């Protein structure tokens, strides 16, 4: 996204992934490009295994121009990980809390 430091975002996401691990939550993270590869990327990630919870971040949920992508991701979760709870974080730093609310 324009104006966003990708390196800083990636570092914050990696830190949150480490925090999930520290809380004994086996997690992985999928970054989605804002192009035609979004859907196959999400489907591949959801198909890796059965998920207990899928956290959808504010980077997809909050920007109004990304509302169609947000809807697409929610519906892909419903189709490709039907047993998973869906959680929403408020920032990149509270995915642990979002996941734990639904586990």
Protein Blocks (a to p, Z undefined) as FASTA:
>chain_A
ZZiafklmmmmmmmmmmmmmmnopacdddddddbfklmmmmmmmmmmpccfbdcddfklm
mmmmlmmmmmmmmmmmmmmmmmbccdddfbfklmmmmmmmmZZ
